[in-house]
Amino acid sequence: MAKDITIFTTNTCSYCGMVKRFLDMKGLKYDVVNLDEHPERNQEAYELSNGALTVPITVITKEDDTKNVVVGYNIGQLAPAVA
């Protein structure tokens, strides 16, 4: 089960909205880090995603503090990560 979910996004990312809608449909709470508004967090997103230069970057922290990072709108990875 997900303990904490954070989505790194930008103002122009349509896939970010799709990830948010998916999580909303699942009834899951999440934090949003808008990289346009918080450019100082770009490096953090880059490192968490192993160098991805795209958003969304969804970070799911499990109860045991392990992290799953899903880059893009990838339901095949996102669904099991939040289960």
N, C-alpha and C positions, 0 to 999 in steps of 0.2 A: 504494500500500500504506500502511496506517495505521502510523504510528510510535508514536503515543500515543493512548489513548482514556481519557476521563474521563466518568463518569456522575454528574450531580448528582441526588440522590434524597432521599426522606424516608422515615420509618418506615412510613407508611400508603399508600405508592404501589404499587398492584398492577401498573401498567404498567412500573414500574422493573424488577420481577422478570422481566417478559417480555423487556425489552431485554437484561438480563443473561443470560437463557437463550439468546437468539439469539446473542449474542457467544460464550457458552460452546460452543454447537453449532458455531460457526465456528472454535473453537480459539483465539480471540483473548483476550489479556490486557487488563485495564482496571483503572483506579483508580476507587474509589467515594468521592464526597464526600457524606456524609449531612448535609443542611442542618439537620436537627433537632439533630444533635450539633455542628455547626459553623455556627451562625447568622451568624458574621462573614463567611461566604463567600456569603451571599444576594445581595449587591450584585454580586459577580463573575458569578454565574449569571445574574442579571437582565441585566447588560450583554452577556454573551456571547450571550444568546438574543434580543437586541434587544427586551427588555421583556416576555418571557413570564413569566407568573406561575404556571406549572405545571411539574411534573416528570414524567418524566425530561427532563433536558437532557443530551444526549450530545455531547461535543466530540471530534471526530476530527482529530488533527493528522497531516498527511501528511509524507512524507519531505522535501518541499521547504518544510516549516513552514507551509503554508497550513492553515487550519482550516475544517472543515465542522461546523456546529452543527445537530443534529436535535432538535427539540422534540417531546416525546411519543413514543409508540410508533408510528413511521412506517417500516415496512419498506421502502416505496418509496424513501425517502430514505436510510435507514440502510444497506441492502445495498450500493448503489453507493459510498457514502461510505467503507466499510471495505474495499472490494475493492482 
